[in-house]
């Protein structure tokens, strides 16, 4: 039986692949969206060490961001758990992914 943690990782990867498609089309828009999320969360008192990692990553190249959001290595999996792209995937797509991997 597959663990719920593994299912969460699979869902997260699928959602981030949708983010990656959008990043390829509109890198500036996606980066600004993510940076705005990080700033808003910090203003609300939410913070974690990975937010600083994301900020540095978002200031790098789109290719480097894509490596992380589509990566399957340990760091990519960890960073997706604190992803600043929350709210970027359309609700219909999010529901489809959740239904695909229940």
N, C-alpha and C positions, 0 to 999 in steps of 0.2 A: 504494500500500500504506500502510495506516495505521500510524503509529509506535506502538511499545510504550508510550511516554510518554503519548500521547493515550488509549490503551486504559486505562492505569492511572488517568488522570483521570476517564474515564467510569465505571469501576468504583467509584472513590471517591465520585463524585457520587451514584450509585445507592445505595451503602451509607449515605451521609449523608442521603439522602431517607428511608431507614428510621429513622435516628436522629431526623430531624425529626418523623416521625409519633409516635414515642415521646415526644419533647420536648413536643409539643402535648398529649399525654395526661397526662404526669407530669413537668412541668418541674423540680420540686425534685429528684426522684429522679435524673433525667438529669444535672442540673448537679452534684449531689453526686458522682455516679459519675465524671464528668470531672475534677472537682477532686481527687478521691482518686487518680485515675490520675496526674495531674500531680505530686502530692505523692510518690507512691510512686516515680515515675521519678526525681525529684530526689534522693530518699534513696538510690537506686541509683547516683547519679552521672551520670545522663542529664539533659541540659539543652540548650535552644536558645533563641534570642531569641524565637521564636514562643510559647514557653510563657508568657512574661509577657503577650503579646498575648492568648492564650487566657484567662489568669486574669482580665484586665480584662473581656474579652468575657463570660465566664461570670458576672461580677458585674453585668452589665447586664440588660436585659429579654430574655425569651424571644424576642420578635420580632426583636431585634437578632441574637441567636444564630442564629435561623432564616435571616435574611438571609445570614449568612456560610456556614452549612453547606449551604444550597441555592443559593448564588450561583455565578455563572459568570464573575465578574470575576477579574482577576489576583490580587488579595489573597485572595479566597475559595479559589481553586485552590491558592495557596501554603499557606494555613493548613490546608487539609485534609490536606496532606502531613505535618503534625505533629499530627494530630487527637488530642485526649484522649479520644475516644469508643471507642478500641480495646477490643474485648471486649463491646461493647454489642449489636452485631448478632448475632442467633442464627446458629449455624454453618450450619444448613440454608439460611438466606437468603444467607449469604456464599457458600456453594458454588453456589447458583443463579445469583448475579450473576457469579461467576467463569466459570461454564459459558456464560452468555449472551454474555459478551464475552471470548472466549478469547485 
